[in-house]
Amino acid sequence: MRILLIEDDPMFGDSLTEALGDAGMSVDWLRDGPDGELAIAAGGHALILLDLGLPRISGLDLLRSLRKSGNTTPLLVITARDGTADRVDGLDLGADDYLVKPFEISELLARIRAVVRRQRGHAVSILGNGQVQIDLASHEATAEGATVVLPAREFALLQALLERPGTLFSRTQIEDRIYAWGEEVESNAVDVLIHSIRKKLGKAVIRNVRGAGWMVEGRDR
């Protein structure tokens, strides 16, 4: 999952980026309102983590502009402001959740999963197409009766495909969903990840369309 983090505190942003990376997420981290606004307009993120106390454009103004434009990307406010009025303002302006610093990373991850589930209409942290399923909380993948825990990057790739079963993804589209800006990506990185997933879960789990890309089947049993 690719996350946009808009946070001006360098120590907090650095530790959060590292923690989210350890949980298998790719993080694009920006440090002020205008840069965050440009990144939001560019799109491509599954979720936005937004601090309120940003330089130049406040988090609330950024949130207001985001929702006014019709952008429905899931957004979770992370802030030191713990007053009731701040919570009400954030939620009324369209935040999907509001988390007060300091917090445990386990709680943030649970809230991220909950926000993404609600946005996709799922009641539990399971994605599947009848052939393979993954558990967003445990990083377990199950196919043909076998269950394995996938490494972070493999899990992120399979999750990206299962979020849109039946949709063909090019190499560039997959890279955009599982790597953050500035990450060095080997030319065969996607092929290596898919080979490893197939080795663990069976070749039929991910279908290759030669010269075009990869997909998981769209049927849901």
C-alpha positions as CSV (number, residue, x, y, z in Angstrom):
1,M,0.0,0.0,0.0
2,R,1.3,3.4,-1.0
3,I,0.8,6.1,1.7
4,L,1.1,9.9,1.4
5,L,2.4,11.4,4.7
6,I,2.2,15.2,5.2
7,E,4.0,15.9,8.4
8,D,6.5,18.8,9.3
9,D,8.1,17.2,12.4
10,P,11.4,15.7,11.1
11,M,11.9,13.2,13.9
12,F,8.3,12.1,14.0
13,G,8.1,11.8,10.2
14,D,11.3,9.8,10.0
15,S,10.2,7.3,12.7
16,L,6.8,7.0,11.2
17,T,8.1,6.4,7.7
18,E,10.4,3.7,9.0
19,A,7.6,2.0,11.0
20,L,5.2,2.0,8.1
21,G,7.9,0.7,5.8
22,D,8.5,-2.2,8.3
23,A,4.8,-2.9,8.0
24,G,5.1,-3.3,4.2
25,M,3.9,0.2,3.2
26,S,5.6,2.6,0.8
27,V,5.6,6.1,2.1
28,D,5.9,9.4,0.3
29,W,6.7,12.0,3.0
30,L,6.2,15.8,2.4
31,R,6.7,18.5,5.0
32,D,4.4,21.4,4.2
33,G,0.9,22.2,3.0
34,P,1.7,23.4,-0.6
35,D,3.9,20.4,-1.4
36,G,1.2,18.1,0.1
37,E,-1.4,19.8,-2.1
38,L,0.6,19.1,-5.2
39,A,1.1,15.5,-4.2
40,I,-2.6,15.0,-3.5
41,A,-3.4,16.4,-7.0
42,A,-1.0,14.0,-8.6
43,G,-2.8,11.1,-7.0
44,G,-1.7,7.5,-6.8
45,H,-1.9,7.0,-3.0
46,A,-4.2,4.6,-1.2
47,L,-4.4,6.7,1.9
48,I,-3.3,10.1,3.3
49,L,-1.9,10.7,6.8
50,L,-2.2,14.5,7.5
51,D,-0.8,16.6,10.3
52,L,-2.8,19.7,11.1
53,G,0.0,22.1,12.1
54,L,1.7,22.4,8.7
55,P,3.7,25.4,7.4
56,R,2.2,27.8,4.8
57,I,-1.1,25.9,4.4
58,S,-2.7,24.4,7.5
59,G,-3.8,20.8,7.6
60,L,-7.5,21.8,8.0
61,D,-7.3,24.1,5.0
62,L,-5.7,21.4,3.0
63,L,-8.4,18.9,4.1
64,R,-11.1,21.4,3.2
65,S,-9.7,22.0,-0.3
66,L,-9.2,18.3,-0.8
67,R,-12.8,17.4,-0.1
68,K,-14.2,20.5,-1.9
69,S,-12.5,19.3,-5.0
70,G,-14.3,16.0,-4.8
71,N,-11.2,13.9,-3.9
72,T,-12.3,10.9,-1.8
73,T,-8.9,9.4,-1.0
74,P,-9.1,8.0,2.5
75,L,-7.5,10.4,5.0
76,L,-6.5,10.0,8.6
77,V,-5.6,13.1,10.7
78,I,-2.5,12.6,12.9
79,T,-2.0,15.5,15.3
80,A,-1.0,16.7,18.7
81,R,-4.2,18.7,18.9
82,D,-6.5,16.8,21.3
83,G,-9.3,19.3,21.8
84,T,-12.8,18.3,21.0
85,A,-13.3,21.3,18.7
86,D,-10.3,20.2,16.6
87,R,-11.6,16.7,16.3
88,V,-15.0,17.9,15.3
89,D,-13.6,20.3,12.7
90,G,-11.4,17.6,11.2
91,L,-14.2,15.0,11.0
92,D,-16.7,17.5,9.8
93,L,-14.4,18.6,7.0
94,G,-14.1,15.0,5.7
95,A,-11.4,13.2,7.6
96,D,-12.1,9.5,7.9
97,D,-10.4,9.2,11.3
98,Y,-8.5,11.3,13.8
99,L,-5.6,10.1,15.9
100,V,-3.9,12.1,18.6
101,K,-0.1,12.0,19.1
102,P,1.6,10.2,20.6
103,F,0.2,6.9,19.6
104,E,1.3,3.3,19.2
105,I,2.1,2.2,15.7
106,S,-0.1,-0.8,16.2
107,E,-3.1,1.4,16.7
108,L,-2.2,3.5,13.7
109,L,-2.0,0.4,11.5
110,A,-5.3,-0.9,12.8
111,R,-6.9,2.4,12.0
112,I,-5.4,2.5,8.5
113,R,-6.8,-1.0,7.9
114,A,-10.3,0.1,9.2
115,V,-10.3,3.2,7.1
116,V,-9.3,1.3,3.9
117,R,-11.9,-1.4,4.7
118,R,-14.7,1.1,5.0
119,Q,-13.7,2.9,1.8
120,R,-13.8,-0.5,-0.1
121,G,-16.9,-1.7,1.6
122,H,-15.3,-4.6,3.5
123,A,-16.3,-5.7,7.0
124,V,-13.0,-7.5,7.7
125,S,-9.4,-7.2,6.8
126,I,-9.6,-9.9,4.0
127,L,-9.2,-9.4,0.3
128,G,-9.7,-12.3,-2.1
129,N,-11.0,-13.4,-5.5
130,G,-12.0,-17.0,-4.7
131,Q,-8.7,-18.3,-5.8
132,V,-6.4,-16.5,-3.3
133,Q,-7.0,-14.4,-0.3
134,I,-4.9,-12.2,1.9
135,D,-5.3,-11.0,5.5
136,L,-4.3,-7.3,5.8
137,A,-3.6,-7.6,9.5
138,S,-1.4,-10.7,9.5
139,H,0.1,-10.5,6.0
140,E,-1.0,-14.1,5.5
141,A,-1.9,-15.3,2.0
142,T,-3.9,-18.4,1.4
143,A,-4.3,-20.4,-1.9
144,E,-5.1,-24.0,-2.6
145,G,-5.4,-24.7,1.1
146,A,-1.9,-23.5,1.9
147,T,-1.3,-20.4,4.1
148,V,2.0,-18.5,4.1
149,V,3.2,-15.1,5.5
150,L,4.5,-13.0,2.7
151,P,7.4,-10.5,3.0
152,A,6.3,-6.9,2.9
153,R,7.0,-6.2,-0.8
154,E,5.4,-9.4,-2.1
155,F,2.4,-8.8,0.1
156,A,2.1,-5.2,-1.2
157,L,2.1,-6.4,-4.8
158,L,-0.5,-9.1,-4.3
159,Q,-2.6,-6.6,-2.4
160,A,-2.5,-4.1,-5.3
161,L,-3.7,-6.8,-7.7
162,L,-6.4,-8.1,-5.4
163,E,-7.8,-4.6,-4.8
164,R,-8.9,-4.7,-8.5
165,P,-9.3,-8.3,-9.5
166,G,-9.7,-8.8,-13.2
167,T,-7.8,-5.6,-14.0
168,L,-4.5,-5.8,-15.9
169,F,-1.6,-3.9,-14.4
170,S,1.5,-2.8,-16.3
171,R,4.9,-3.0,-14.8
172,T,4.9,0.8,-14.3
173,Q,1.4,0.7,-12.6
174,I,2.6,-2.0,-10.2
175,E,5.8,-0.1,-9.4
176,D,3.8,3.1,-8.7
177,R,1.7,1.2,-6.1
178,I,4.4,-0.6,-4.2
179,Y,7.4,1.8,-4.3
180,A,7.7,5.3,-2.9
181,W,9.2,8.3,-4.7
182,G,12.9,8.1,-5.0
183,E,13.2,4.4,-4.3
184,E,15.7,2.6,-6.5
185,V,13.8,0.0,-8.5
186,E,15.7,-2.8,-10.4
187,S,14.4,-3.3,-13.9
188,N,13.3,-6.9,-13.1
189,A,12.1,-6.2,-9.5
190,V,8.4,-6.9,-10.3
191,D,9.3,-10.2,-12.1
192,V,11.3,-11.4,-9.1
193,L,8.5,-10.6,-6.7
194,I,5.9,-12.3,-8.9
195,H,8.1,-15.4,-9.3
196,S,8.5,-15.7,-5.6
197,I,4.7,-15.3,-4.9
198,R,3.9,-18.0,-7.5
199,K,6.5,-20.3,-6.0
200,K,4.8,-20.1,-2.7
201,L,1.1,-20.0,-3.8
202,G,1.0,-21.6,-7.2
203,K,1.6,-20.3,-10.7
204,A,-2.1,-19.7,-11.4
205,V,-2.5,-17.1,-8.6
206,I,-1.1,-14.3,-10.8
207,R,-1.8,-14.4,-14.6
208,N,0.7,-12.9,-17.0
209,V,-0.5,-11.3,-20.2
210,R,2.6,-11.3,-22.4
211,G,3.8,-7.8,-23.2
212,A,1.1,-6.1,-21.3
213,G,1.3,-6.9,-17.6
214,W,-0.2,-9.0,-14.8
215,M,-3.5,-9.6,-13.1
216,V,-5.5,-11.8,-10.7
217,E,-8.7,-13.4,-11.9
218,G,-11.8,-11.4,-11.4
219,R,-14.2,-14.2,-10.3
220,D,-15.3,-14.3,-6.7
221,R,-16.5,-17.6,-5.4
